[in-house]
Amino acid sequence: MSIKLIALDMDGTLLNRQKLVSEENASAIKRAMDKGIYVTIATGRMPASAVYFAKQLNMNCPVISCNGGVVKDLNTGKSIYEAHFPKDTITKLISICYQKNWYIRWYIGDTIYIRYVDMDMFLAYKTTKGLNIVEVGDEFEKYTENVTQLVVCDLNGNIQKIQDELSNIFKDKIGLQQNTEYTMDITLPNINKAVGLSKLAQYLQIDKSEIMACGDGDNDLAMIEYAGLGVAMGNAIDDVKNIAQFITKDCDEDGIAYVIDKFI
């Protein structure tokens, strides 16, 4: 199998549980790129966080963020692909979250918009520096154009209940994906990491059979099925392990370095 592109989920995959890239993973990524292989990030996080880690690793191609909703060039900052919500859907979504006192954040470009600051709701971002966070209070309607993703946060174990409520209200107008026990990503329907990865592959003129994709969560399922070589982390959920062609080591055991050394 000839691999020309490696796509890496971030949390629980590229990053260990401390939300950092290990030296072993960083070295393996460099070795792959030195052989002329493209390496990208494919994450549910916002573009700025994906770019932050990609630049740390000197990655050599655009990165995928917002669960496939954005593909962004690292050097120019230009979006190669970007999917936006209709304004009326965003307005209704945020209004409901405000009414029910659900903590909501949404992304426009590289900016995070929130009603009020609560850093307990940004645990995954603790190792990402320089984020642009704008507190809008109740004046959210000024900030509803070109939204790429929303995230609902709850620290009291209510994420599934919130997902069920939003699913009943919006039906097929939105996509809902739980990434952690306390967050839920809201995307456009039919947006997933496979969509973003296919846009990047087309841009790079690479066939999907030449892609290795690595992940651990439910939002990685589509891209692991799409790629020629789908890899599950040792810490992945069972659904991911069941469809993967290879299971590597845990994210705290340099699983990315292990699989790169094995196949590259």
N, C-alpha and C positions, 0 to 999 in steps of 0.2 A: 504494500500500500504506500503510495506516494503522498505525503502530507505537505500541503503548501500553505495552509492557514490553521492556526490554533486559536480557538475561541474559549475564553475562560470566564466563568461566573466569578463574582468577587467573594461575597460572604459565604464562608463555609467551603470555599474552593481555593481560589488564589490567596485569599486572606485566611490566616489562622483565627482562633477564637479570641485573640487579642486585637483583631482587626488590623493586622500587620502582614506584610509580605516577608517571609523568611529569606535568609541569605541563600539557602539552597534553592528555593523556588526562583529567586531572582537570577541566580547563576545559570540555572537550566534554561530559563527564558532567553537569556543572552546567547547561550550556546545555540539554541534553535534559530534565533535571528541571524547569528553569524553564518548559519548554513543557508541563508536566503529565505527562510520561512517567515511568513507574516504571523504576528501574534497580536491578538486583540482582546479586549475586555467585553463581555456581554453581561450586563447587570440590570437589575431592577432599580438601581439607584439613579439619581439625577445625573445629567451630563457632567457637571462640574466635578463631582466626586470620581466618576469614571476617568475623566481626563487627568485629575490629580495623581492617581496611582499609575496611569499609563505613562505619564511624563516622568514619574519617578523611575520607571523601568525602561525608559527610552524606547517605548514600543514604536513599531515601524508602519502602522497603518491606522485608519480611523477606528473609533471605538463605538460600541453599541450600548445604549443606556435606555432607561424608561421601559424596560422589558421589551425592547425591540422597536419602540416608538421613535427613537432618535439614533441616527448614525452620523457621527461628527468627526471631521478632520482635525487632527491634533495640532497641525501647524497653522492652518488658516482660521480655525474656529468655525468654518462653514459647515452647515448641515448638509450632508449628502442625501439624507432622507429624514423627514420629520412629519409625524402625524399629529394633527391638532383636533381637540374636541370642539363640537359646535358650542357656541356661546350660551345657548339656552340650556343645554345639558349641564354645563359647568355651573351656571347660575343656580339651577335647581339643586344640584348636588351639594354645593357649598351651603345653600340656604337650609337644607335639611340637616346637615351636620351642625350648623350653628344652632338651629332650633333644638336639637337633641343633645347639644353640648358634647358632641364627638370632636375630638381633636383632629383637625384636618390641615394638611399642608399641600400645596400644589406648585408645579414647576412651569415657569415660562423662561425659555432659554436657560441661562445659568443661574437664575434667581429662584429662591424658595420664598413663597408667600405663606404667611400664617396669620391667624387672628391675634395671637399673643405668644410671647416666647416662653417655652417650657423645655429646657434642655434635657429633661428626663425622657422626652419624646424623640431625642436624636441620638440614642445610644450607639447606633451603627455608624454614626458619623464622627465619633470621638477622635478618630485618627486622621480625619480630613481637615486640613487647615484652609482658611481663607474663604469659607462659604459666605455667599451673599444672601442674608436672610432679611426679609422685609416684613415688618409687623404692620398689618393693615387695619386692625380693629374691626369695626362693623362695616367699613367702606370697601368691601371686597369686590363689588361689581365693577370698579374701575380696573380690576386686574383679572379679567376673564377672557382675554384675547390670546390665542396661540398657546393654550395650555396643553402640555404633552402628557402629564400624568398627575394623579392625586394620590395621597397616602393618608389613610385613617389610622390613628394610633390609639391604643387603649391598654392600660397597664392593669386592668381589673378582670381580665379573662373574658371579655365580651366580644372579641373580634368575630367569632363565628356568628353570634347573634346579629351583629351589625351587618355582616355579609349577607345573611339571610334577608334582613329587612331591605337592604339596598337592591338585592336581586329581585325581590318581589315588586319593588317600585319601578325599577328601570328595565327589567326584563333583558332584552338583547341589545339595549342601547349602550351598555358598558361591559367591560370585562373585569372580573374580580379575581385577584390572586393573593393568597396569604403567603408571605415570605417568612414571617416569624410568628411567635405566639402573641405579639403585641402590635403588629402592623399588617395592613392590607393595602395592596396596590390596586388602584383603579385606572384601567387603561381603556382605550377605545376597543370596541368588539373586534375580534379577529386579529388583534395585535399581540404578538408574542416574540420571543427571542429568535425563533426560526425566521420570522418575517425580516427582522433586522439583519440577521446573518445572511439571508438570501440577497438582500439589497447590497450588503458589503461584498459578498462573493461576486455578484454581477459587476460591481464597480471595479473589483480587482481582476475580473475575468478568470475566476477560479470555479471549478465544478464542485458541487457539494460532496462528491466522492473523495475530494482532496482536502476535506476539512475534518479536523478533530475538535470536538466540543466537549467540555468538561463542566459538570455541575453537580448539585446536591439536592435541590429543592423542586417543588412542583412547578415553579416558573421556568425550570430548565428542561422540562420534559420535551417540549416541542423541538428545541434546537438539538437535543441529543438524538431524537428520532430523525431529524433532518440530516445531520452530519454523516459523512461516510464512516467515521469512527466516533461513536458516542461513549463517553467515559463517565462513570459514576464515582464520586468520592467514597471513601470508606465510611464516612459519616452521612452519606446520602440517605434520603428516605427510601423505603422499599420500592415504591413505584418507579423511582429513577433507576435503582439497581436492576429491576426486572426488565427494563428495556435497553439498558446499556450493553455494549459489546465487551466492555472491560471495566473492572472495578479496581481502582487504585487505592492507595493508602489514605488515611484520615488527613483532614486539613491541618492538624497539628503534628503530622508526621511527614510533612513535605510531599504530600500526594501528587502535586503537580510536577515536581522535580522527578519523582519516581516514574510517572507515565511518560514524560518527555524523554527521559533516558531510555526507556524501554522501546518506544516506537520511533524516536527521532535520532 
